[in-house]
Amino acid sequence: MADTTKNKVNILFIMYDQLRFDYLSCAGHPHLHTPNFDRVAGMGVRFTNAYVQSPICGASRMSFYTGRYTSSHGAQWNGFPLRVGEHTMGDHLRREGMDCWLLGKTHMKADADGIARLGLSPDSEIGARQAECGFDSWIRDDGLWAEGPDGFYDEKRSPYNEYLKSKGYPSENPWADFANAGIDENGDVASGWMFANADKPANIREKDSETPWLTQKTIEFIEQARAPWCAHVSFIKPHWPYIVPAPYHAIYGTNHVPQPTRHEVEQDSPHPVFGAYMGNKIAQAFQREDVRQKVIPAYMGLIKQCDDQLGVLLEYLETSGRMDNTMIVLTSDHGDYLGDHWLGEKDLFHEPSVKVPMIIYDPRPEADATRGTTCDALVESIDLAATFVEVAGGKVPDHIIEGRSLLPWLRGETPDWREFAISEYDYSATPQCVKLGLEPRDARLFMVFDGRYKLMHAEGGFRPMLFDLQEDPEEFHDLAKGDAHQAEIDRLYGYLAQWGRRLAQRVTKSEEDIKAMRGRSLRKGILPFLYDGSEIPEELTENYRGPAPKSYLDT
C-alpha cells in the first residue's frame, strides 16, 4: 500500500554517472530516444543551464551532498576525504523529520583520521553516517570493482558482486569478468576496459546487469520505506567501462555517431592547461575516429538502458499510487567529452563536461503552471540541497548551504537570481600537474559563466581562457588569446572576486543567531564602558546598585 500520509512528499533523487546534458531526446539528441526522461520533463521542469561545481566525480558529488562549493567543503578530487563534521543533505533533512537514504554510488572517502581524532566508532550511527556522506546506507556500491597488481580500486565489499555470485556467475569478481566484459572470437574475456571491445555485448543476462539491479533495489527500498523519505539513487552508468549487455549493444551503430565538436583553431597556441589535457592518453584515444565509432554507440546503449529502467521505476510509482506524492529529480555528476574539443572523459569547463541534465517533477499543485516547461536560469548543482530542505518543510540555512532553492522556478515565479555560475577543478593529483611543473597548490582552475561569456582562470601564473557562447556556442575560439575582450575578462574576474569574498566558513552561527545575540551580554551583566550607568536602562544595572553587603576597606 502507498503511504498516504497527508501533505508528505517524498524525494526520489536519481543521479546518473557521466551522463551528458545533450544525450536525451528531450534535449534534442537526433538519434537517442529517451521517452521516460522525456516523460518526467513533460511532468515537470527541465533546467537547460545546470552546472556542476566540479567536473570530476568525487568533488562534484560532495557539492551535491553538502550544498557547498568544493573550496568550501575541501574534497576537491576523487579520494580526498570529506572532513568529519561537514554538514550534509542528510543532516539537514533529518532535522526536518525526513529520512535520507543512499542506494548506489557516492564516491565518498571517509575522513578516517578525523573520525579517529574525535573518538567516533565507525560502527556507531554517527560514525556510519560520517563514512557514508551523511546518508543512511540502504545499499552502497560505488561500482568500479577494478582489480590490478595492488588489489582492488574500491576497498569496500561490493553488494553487486555478491548478487552476481548468488546468481551463479563463476568468478571472484563477476563485475569485471561478466558485467563489464564480453567474449572475443577465441572464447576469451573481452574486457570493457579496452575500447576495441565496446561493440560487443556484455557477457551477462541483461536483467542481472548493474542498472536493472539497482532499479530493483530501489523498488524494494520504496516498498518498505516510511514517509517522508529522500532516496538518493545513484546509478554507475553510463560511466565507463563502455560496454552494455544485449540487446542494447546493437541498437546504435556508426551511423548514429556525430561528428566531433572540435576545430583545428583549438590546437593553435592553446592555453597550457588545455594543451596538456589534449595531449593526455584519454584525449589521444578519443581523437581516434575508430575509438569514437566503438564507444559512442555503447554509451548510447547504456543511456537507453537507463531510460528503460527509469520507465520501470515510473511504472512502479504509478501503479503503487506513489507518483502523486513523490518528487522526482534526474541529474548527473558531470558529462563526457567523447572526443569533443580533442578531449575524452571530463575535467575541463566546456559544455559537454561541466553542464548536466536536470529535470524536476514536483507533484504538488503549486507546480501545475510549469509542467512540461524549460527554465534557462543559471542553476548550480548545490541548489538541490537547498531545494530539498524547503521540500521537507525547513528554512534553508544559508550560512551553511550555498545553493538556492529551485522551488520558485517550479512554481512559475521569477526570483532574484544569481548573475553567474561557478565551477572549480583541482587537478593537483593528475599527470597534467606534473607535466606543467606545478606545485599541487597551484593546480587549480575556476570557471565563471554569466550565461554568455565563460571565463576559465588558472592558478600558477597562466593567462585565462574566454569564450562567447552567443557568437561561438561550440566554444572553439579562445578570445583571451588576444586583447580585444579585456573588458569582458575584467568584468568576469570581478565576479570571481565577488564570489571569492563569500562568507563560506561561518557555519556555526546563522544571520538570525547573530542578530538575536546582539545585546544579550548586557542582560547578563556584562556592562563595559559606562560612565555612571545612566546610559542604559535601569534594570540592567539593578544587580550593581544598592547598599554594599559588607565593607572591607578598613581591614
N, C-alpha and C positions, 0 to 999 in steps of 0.2 A: 504494500500500500504506500502511496505517496504521502509524504509529510505535508499536511495541510495547515500547519501552524500559522495562525493569522499574521499577516504582514512580514513573514520571514522570507527573505530572498537569499538563496544560496549562490555561490560563485564558482563556476567551472572555468578555471584559468588554465588554458591549454597553450603550451609553447612547443613549437616545432624547431628543431635544431638546424640552423643553417638554411632556412627557407627564405629565398629571395622575395622581395616585395612584389615583383612583377611576374612571378611564375604561378599565377592564378588567373582563371578566366575572367573573374570579376575585375581584375586589374589590367585586363587587355591582352593576356597572352594569346597568340594566334592559334596555337595548337593544343595546349594543355587545357582540358575541360575539367573543371572542379566544381560540380554542381552543389556540393554540400558546403564548401566555403562560400559559394555564391548565395546559398540559401540563408546562411547566417548573416551575410551582408544585406540581403533583402529584408531580414527581420530587424536589422539594427543599423549601425553607422560604420562605414569603412573610412578610417582615417588615412588620408593619402600622403601625409608628410610626417610619418612617425620615425624617429631616430633613436638608436640605442646610445647609451652613454659610453660604450666602448665596443669596437668591432672585434671582440675576442670573447670566447665562450664564458670563462670564469668571471672576468671583470664585468661583462655585461649583465650576467645573471645576478651578481651581487648587488648591482644597482637596481635591477627589477625588485629584488627581495628586500632591500633596505629603503628604497625610495630616495637614494642619495647618490651623488656623483662619485666617480671612482676615486678622485683625490680626497673625497670626504671619508669614505669607508676604508680606503687604503688597499683593498685586494685587487690590484691592478693587472694581474696576469694569472693565467692558469696555475694553480698550485700555490698562489700567495694566500695564506690563511686570512679569513675574515676575523678580525680581532675579537676576542671574547668580550661580551658585553655590548656589542653593536646592536642597536635596535633593529628588529626585522619586522616584516609584514606579519608574521605570526604573533609577535609581541603586541603589536598594535591591535590586531583583530581579536585576540583573546581578551584584551582589556574591554572590548565592546561585546563580549559574550559570544563571539564567533570562533569556532574551531578552525584550525588551519593545517591542512594535511598535504603531504608530498606523495606523489606517485610518479616514479621515474627518475629523471636526472636533475641534479643541481650543479654539479661541478664544484661543490663546496669543499674547501680544505679547512678542516678544523684547526683552531689555534690551540694546539696541544700544550704549548708552553704556557699560554695564558690560563688554560683550564687547570694545569698543574699548579701554577703560581697562586691561584685563588683557592686551591684545595677542593675543586669540584670533582665529584666522582663521575666518570664517563657513563656509568650505568644509572645515574640518577636522572630524574625527569629534566632537571635544569641542564645537566651535563649533556644528555642526549640531544636536547634542543640546540645547545650551543654547537654541537657537532653536525647538526642537520640544517643549519642556516635558519633556525627558528621554527622550523616545521616540526609537527609530529609526523613521523615517517610511517606511512601505510605500507609502501614498498619502494625502496630506493634502489635504483640500478643506473649508474652513470653511463653504461652502455659501450665502453671501449675496453673490451677484455682482451687487449693485445698482449702477447707474450713473447719475450725475447730472451737473450742470454742472461740478463739480470733479473728475470722474473716478469711479473705482470705489471702493466701500466697502472691499472686500478688496483688498489690494495685491499678493498673490501670484498666480501663474498658477493657473487652475482646471483641474485634470485632467478634471473632469466636463464643462466646456465643450468641452475638446479632444475628448473622447469623442463628444459630440453632433455636433461638426463632422465627425468621421470617419464618422458615420452619415448624413451628408448634410443635416443641418439648416442651412438657408442663412441664417446670421446670424453677426455677430461676437460676440454674447452670447446664444446659444440658451438659456442658463439663464433669462434674463428674457423672451425672445421666444416660447419654446415650453414649457419645463418648468414655468414659473410664470406662464403666461398662457393664456387661451382665445381664442376668436374671437367677436366680437359679431355681431349681426344684419346689420351692414353689411359684414362681412368684415374688420373692423379688429381689431387686437390688443386683447384684453380683459385687462388686466394683473391679476395676482393681488394686487397691492398695493391694489387697490380692492375693498372688501368687497362691493360690488354684483355683482362677478364670481365670488364664491366658489362659486356653484352651477353654474358652467359647467365642462365637462371641460377639463383642461389639454390644450393642442394638441400632444400628444406621444404616441408609442406607449408604452403602459404599461411594456413591458419596458425602455424606454430612460429611464424616469424615475429620480429620484435614489435611491430606496430599493432597487429591484432592481439598479441599477448597483453600489451599494456592497456589496450581498449577493454579487454575482458576484465582485467584487474580493476579498471575504473568503474565498470558496471557493478562488480562485486562490492567495491567500496560504497558506491551510492546506495546500493540496496540496504546496507546496514547503518548508514550514516544518520546521525541525529542532527536535525537542523537547529540553528543555522550553521552552515559549514562553508569553508573555502577549500577547494581541492585544486592544488597545482598539479596538473597532469602534463608531464614533460617528456615528450617523445624524443628519442635519439635521432630519428630520421627526419629529413633526408640527408643528414650529415654522412660523410664518408665513413667507412668504405662504400664506394659507389657500386653496389650490386643488389639486385632485388629478385625475389622469387617469381616464378611463373604464376600467372600469365603476364605480369607487369613488365618483365624484361623485354617483351616483344611488342608492346603497344606502340612504342615510338621508335622511329628509325632515323637514319641520317637525313632524310628529307625534312625532319622536324627540327634540325639543329640550325639555329640562326647564325648569320654571320657575326663574328665577334665585334663588339663595340670598341674599336680601337683605331688609332691613327698614327701614322709614322711621325707626326709632329710631336707626339708624346715622348719619343725616343731622342728627340733633338734637344741636347743640353737639358736633360731632365733635372728636377730637384734631386739633390744627392740621396735623400731617403727614398724617394720614388725610384730612382735608378737602382739603388741597392735591392729593392724588392723586385724590380723587373728582372734582376739577374739571379734571383734565388732559384732553387731547384723546382719549387712548386710552380713558379711563373714559367720557367722554361718548359715544364711539362705541358702546361696549358697553352703555350704558344704553338704547340704542335697540333695541327688540324686532326691528325688521326686520334689523338687523345680526346679532343672535344667530341669527335664523332662517336666515340665509345661511351664517354662519361655522361654527356648531356641527356641522351635517351634514358640511361639508367636513373639519373637524377629526376627526370620527369616521371619515370615509372614509380620511384619512391614517393613522389608527391601525389601521384594518382592513388597509390595505396593508402596514403594518409587521408586523402579525401574520402575514399570509400569507407575507411574505418571511422571517420568523423560522421559519415552517414549512419553507421551502426549506432553510434552514441546518440545522435539526434533522434533516431527511431526509438531507441530505448526511452529517452526523455519524454518523447511524445506519447508513447503507448502506456508509460507508467504514470502519466499525469504530472510530470515534474517540469515540463517545458515552461509552464506559466509561473514558476517560482524559482527559476534558475537563470542567473546572468551568465552568459557565455562570452568568453574573451579568447580570441585567437591571435597569436602573435609569434614572433621568432626572436632568437637572441642575437642574430646578425644575418647577413646574406652570404653570397658566394659569387666570386668574380667570374668563374667558369671561362676564363680566357679574356674577358673584357679588360681593356686598359693594359693588356700584355701581362695580366696577373692571374693567379689562381688563389683559391681559398678566400680569405677576408683580409683583415688587418688595417687597410688604409680607409680614407673617407669618401671615396667615390660612392655614388648612389647604390650600386649593386652590393656593396659591402655594409654600409652604415645605415641604410634605410630598410625598414622592415614592414611587413604587413601588420595591420592592427585593425581588428574587427570586433565590435562590441554589440551584443544584443542585451538590452535591458527589458525584462518582461513587463515592467510596471507601466501603468497608463501614462505616467508623466513623460515617457519616451515615445508615445504614439506618433507625435508630429514629425519625428525624424526617421521613421522606419524606411529603409531602402535608400538612404541618402549617403552622400560622402561629405567629409569635412576636411578642408585643406589647411587647417590651423597647424602651426608648428608644435608637434607633440613629441614628448620625450618619454622614454620607457619608464622613468621614475614617476610619471603621472599615474601609473596603475596603482601603486601603493596608496597614494592619496585618494584615488577613486574608491578603492576597496574599503578604506576606513569610513568614508561617507556612506557607502552602501550598507555597512554594518551599523550605521546609526551614530557614528562618532564624529568628533570635530578633528580635522586634520591638525596634528601637532607640527606646525610649520617651522618650529625651531629645530626639528629633527628630520622630518620628511621634506625634501627639497623639491619634490614634484607638486603638481597642481591637479586637483580633481577634474576629471573629464565629464562629470555629470551635467554641468551646464550645457555643454555641447550636445549631449544626448537628449536634453530637454528642449533643444531648439533655441537656447539663449545664446547671446554673444557676450561672453565675459571679457573683462580686461585681461589681455593675454600677453605672453612673452613675445619680445621682438626678435629673439634669436634662439637657436638651439646649439647646445654644446655637446661635443663628444671628445673623449680622451683616449690616448693609446700609449701604453708604456711598453716599449719593445726592448727593454734592457736585457731580457733573457734570451734574445734571438741572435743568430749569426750576423744579422744586419747591423746590430750594435757594434759587434767586433769588427766587421768589415769597415765601418765608418770611423773606427778608432775612438769611440766614445766611452766615457765612464757611465756606469749604469744610471746615475742621477740625471744625466743629460739626454738619455734616450727616451724622450717623451714628446708626444705630438698632441696638438689641440685643434679641434675643428670649431669654427664659429660660422653658422649659416643663418642668414636673415630671410630666407625664402627665395632670394635671387642670387646673392653673392655668397660664395663659400670660400672661407679662408682656412688654410692649414698653417699653423705655426709649429715650428720645430725648435726645441731647445738645442743647445750645442753650437750656437752661432750661425745657423743656416738662415738663408732667406726664406720667406713664406711662399706658399702657393696660393693662387687665387683663380676662381672660376666664376663666370657669369652664366648661371643656368637658364636665364631667359634667352640669351643670344646663343648659348652653347650648351644645350641640355645634355649632350653626350660627355661634357667635361673633358674635351680634348685640349683646349687652348689655355695654357697656364699664363694668365695675364700678369703675374708677378715677375715674369722673365724680363719685362720692360718697366718703364717708369710712368706709363700713361695712366695708370689707375691707382696712383699713390693715395689719392683722396679716399677711395673705397677701402684700401688697405688700412689707412689710418683710422677710418670710421669703425671697421671691424675689430681692429686692435683696441679701440675704445670700449667696445662691447666685451672683449676678452678681459680687459682690466676691470670693468664693472663687475663681471662675473667673479673674477679673482678676489674681489673685495667682499664677497658674500660672507655672511655670518654662518659658518658651517659647523663649528665645533662647540658652540654653547648649547649643548643638548640636554643639560640637566635643569634648566630654567626656561620656561616659556615667556613670551612677552607679557601674558596675563599674570604670571607668577611675579615677574619683576615689578609690574605696576602695583600689584597687591601688597608687595613688601615695602613699598615706599612709606617712610614714616613709622613703620612698625616698631623700630627700636625706641622711638620716643615714648611709645606707650608701655615700654618695658624698662623705662628708667634711664635710658642712655641719653643724657641731656648735655652734650658738649657745647661749648662756645656761647654760653649765656652770660649776660652781664648781671642781671638781678632776677631773672625768671619771669619778668613781666612780658617778655617777648612771645610767650607761648601760653596756651590755655592753662588755667589754674589747676585743673585736675591732673595735669602731667607732673606737677611739682608737689602734689599733696604729700607724698611719702618723704619729701625732703624739707618739710616745714614743721613748725611746732616746737614745743619745749624739748631740750636735749634730755635723754634718759638719765644721764649722769655726767658730771664734769670730772675730768682727769687733768685739768690744766694745772692744778697746784700740786700734783703728786710727782 
